[in-house]
């Protein structure tokens, strides 16, 4: 009995000394199990997110002093305050309907067209549509310059805002209709405006949808954004210049991972210039193109790579200076 009591006392002493959440050592001498990863769950229970403690025992802190727990809490609060899926799609449908009405008004404000020309006034879906549309609009650009420019801007912004394919054909078309400086400015302005509109729509109605499908990636990318916030414009320029991620994906995800809207707009305006440069240049020979892939050559790929590297040079140089100082 005395030996049994000693064993019980030993177990009790070990259990009392164990910290909260730890596993006491077995009285038979077995080693304790390693600590389990922490598991965080959103309040709606549908989006689990697991995160291991860093090996050095310290909390990972972002450049602005925010650790993983604070980042997770902020995302949890955002999704709890977001609208339901039904409300989100209803609002999106209303906005899309309003934008479609605006596009229809632009269409109706065009001058009277010949019967054989009306069939070509539509959103271009391939290079042949772009050729026919360019042929018709070129007849009216001189007499109705502002109407053509206004219609071009509204159409381009509409496609970008709702991630509808076809903006590449409008970029090519601008090189056929306008002078090169004006075409480049119009493409950059409409791309940045449309992408920012898509950004705001995603922030308004898309947060819950994005969290449903890629919750772990959202937390991971948000942490990356926090660490590189001071170089955000350079990173946006890099992503826009290179084809690493689709533009629509960048537009939709950016507000969810807390990319600031002003660097997003500026980075998009500057970043779309190099690929637009190539598309506009190809547009000067629109009638000889057979497909949109004709704008992509090894020379154009090399040019885009050079611009992408130049976008990251300030970031790498600043990092080098910081390491030298430290």
N, C-alpha and C positions, 0 to 999 in steps of 0.2 A: 504493500500500500504506500509506503513511504517513497519508493522509487517511482511509482506511478504519479504521486503528487509532485515530485520534483520535475517530471517531464511536463506535467500540466502547467506548473509555474514557469518553466522555461519557455513554453509556447506562449503563455500570457505575456511574459516580459518581452519576447520578440515582437509580438503583435502590437504592444504598446509603443515600442520604439519605432515601429514602421511609420513612415510618413503617410500623409493622405494620398490615396490612389496607388500606393506601392503594394507589392506582394511580399509577405513575410517569408523568411527563409525556413525551409523545412527542418524540423528537429533532427531528422536523419542525415542532414548534411548535404542535401541536394541543392544545386545552385538555383537561384531565383530566375523566373522567366523574364525576358527583356520587356521593357515598357511597351505597351500597346499604343498605336497611333491614335491621336485625338480624332474624334468624328464629330463634325458639325453638321447640323441639319437645319434647313430653313423651317420656319414655323408651319408652312403648309405641308411639310413632310415629303415633298415630291422631289426635292433637289439636294441630295446628300453631297457633302464635300469633305473629303478626308485630307488631313494635313499632318505630316510628321514633324516633330520637334527637331530643330537643327541639331547636328551632332555635338556642337560645342556647348549646348545647353542654353544658348542665348536666343532671344526672339529676333527674327529678321525684321529690320526696320528699314523703311523706304527713305528716299532722300528728303522728304518733308516730315519725317518723324512718325510716320504711320506704320504700325506693325500689321501682321497678317490678320490678327483678330479684329482690329479696327476696320480693316479693309473688308473683311467678311461681314461685319455688323452693318457697315454702310450699304453693301449690296443687299443684305437681307432687308434693311429698312426700305430700300428703293423698290424691291419687288413686292413688298407688302403694301406699299402705297400706290403701286401701279394699278391701272384699270384691268378689269377682267378681259378675257379674250374677245367676248362678244361685244363689249363696249369699244374695244380697240379697233376691231374690224368695221364696226359701224362708223366710227369717226373717220377711219381711213377711206371708207367708201364715200362719205360726204365730201372729203377733201378731193378725192379723185374725180368725183362728179363735178365739183366746182371748177377744177383745173380743166376738165374736158370742155366745159361750157366756154371758158376763156379761150381755149384752142379753137373752138367753133366760131367764136366771135372774130378771131384773127382770120379764119378762113373766109368768113362772109365779108370781111372788110377789103378783101382783095379786089382789084379791078375786074371788070367783066372779061371773062376768058372765052376763047373760041370753044365750040363743042368738043373738038378733038383734043383740046388741052386739059379740060377739066379732069379727065380720067387719070392724069399723071400727078395731080395735086394730092398727094397722100404721103404718109410716113414711109420713107424708103426702107425696104426689107433686104434688098440686095443691090449689087452694083448696077444692074439694069434699071432699077427704079431710080437710083441716084442720077444716072445718065438722063433719063427722060425728064425728071424733075428739074435738073440743071438746065436742060435745053429749053424748057418752058420759062423758067424764072429769068434766064439770061435775056429774054426778049422784053422783060418788064423792069429790069434792074435800073436802067437809066432813067426811065420816066417815073417809076414808083420806087425810088431807092429806099426811102424810110419804111415804106410798107413791107418791102422784101426783108430788110434788116430786122424789123420788129417781128415779122413772122418767123424768121430764122431763129431769133433769140428765144421766143416763146416755145417754139417746137423743141429746140435743143434742151431747154430747162425742163420741159415736161418729161422728156425721155429720161433725163438724168434723175429727176425727182422721184420717179416711180420705178427706177431700175429697168426700163424697157429697152431691149436691144435696138440698135439702129443709129446711135450717136456717131459711130465711126464713119458712117456714110455721110452724115451732115458735116463732119470735119473735112472729108474729102471734097464735098460739094462747095464748102466755103472757099477753097482754093480755086475753084472754077468760076465763082461768081464775083469775088472781091479781090482787091489788091492784097498782097501777102501780109503787110503789117496789120491792116484792118481785119483780115481773116484770122490771124493769130490772136489778136485781142478779143475778137468775138468768141472764139472757141474757148479761150482761157476763162473769160468772164462767165459765159454760159455754163461751162463745166463746173467752175467753182460755185456758182449760184445754185445750180441744180443739185450738186453733191451736198451742199449745205442744207438745202431744203430736204433732201433725203435723210440727212443727219437729224434734222429736227423732227421729221416724221417718225423715224426710228426711236428717238428719245420719247416721243409722245405715245406711240402705240406698240412699239416692238420689243420693249424691254422684257416683258414676261415670256414672249415667244423665244427670244434668244437664250434666256436662262433655262428654258425647258430642254433645249437640245444640246447646249455646250456650257453647262454651269462651271465645270472645272476649268475650261479654257478661259472663261470670262475672268475668274479670279486670277489666273496666271498672267493673262495679258494686262489686267489692271495693275498688278504689281510691277510689270515691266514699264507701263506708262508712268507710274509714280517715280520710278528710279530714273527715268530719262525725260522728265517733264521739261527741264531747261533746254533740251535739244529737240523739242517736239516738232518744230517746223522742219528741221533737217530730216527727221525720220519720215514725216509725211511726204516731203519731196522725193525721198528715196523710194518709198512705196509706190508713188504715182509714176515715177520714171521707169521702174522695173516692173516686169509682169509677174512678180512673185505672188501677188494676191489680186483677185478681180476687184475692179473699182467699186462695184456695187457692194461687195463684202466689206470693204473699208468704210463705205458710207454708212452701212447698217450697224456695224459693230462699234464704231468709234465713240458714239455717245454712251453706249453701254459700259465701256471700259474707261469712261471719264477723260477722253481726249478733249481739251478745251476747244471751243468753237472757232475762236479767232485764229489760233495756229492752224487749225484744220482748214479754214478758208484760204489763208495765205499760202500754206503748203500745197494745197490743191491747185491754186491759181498758177503758182510757179512750176509745180511738178508736172502738170499736164502739157507744158509748153514743148518739151523735147519730142514726145511722141506725136503731138499735134503738128509740130514743124514738118515731120515726115509725111503725115497724112495730107496736109495742105499742099506740100510740094507735089505730091502725087496727083492732087486735084487739078493742077494746071494742065495735066494731060488726061483729064477724066474720060474723054471719049475713046481713048486707046486702051483703057484698063479693061481687063476681063474679069477680075475679082478683087475683093479687098485685100487678099493676101499678096497682091502685086506690090503693095506698099512696104512689105517686109522683105528686106534683103540682109545679107551679112554686113553690109556697110551700115545700114540703119541700126542693126543690133549692136554693132560696135559703138556707134554714136550714143545710143541709150546707156550702154555700160559706162562710157566715159562720164556722162552727166550724172549717173548714179554715184560713181566714185567721188566726183566733185561735191556732191551734196553731203557726203559723209566726211569729207576732209576737215571741215571746222570742228566737228565732234571729236574725231580722232586726235587732232592737234591739241585741242583743249584738254583732253584726257591725258595726253603725253605730258603737257606742261604741269598738270596737277600732280602726276606721279613724280615728276622731277622735283617739285617743291616739297612734297611729302617725304 
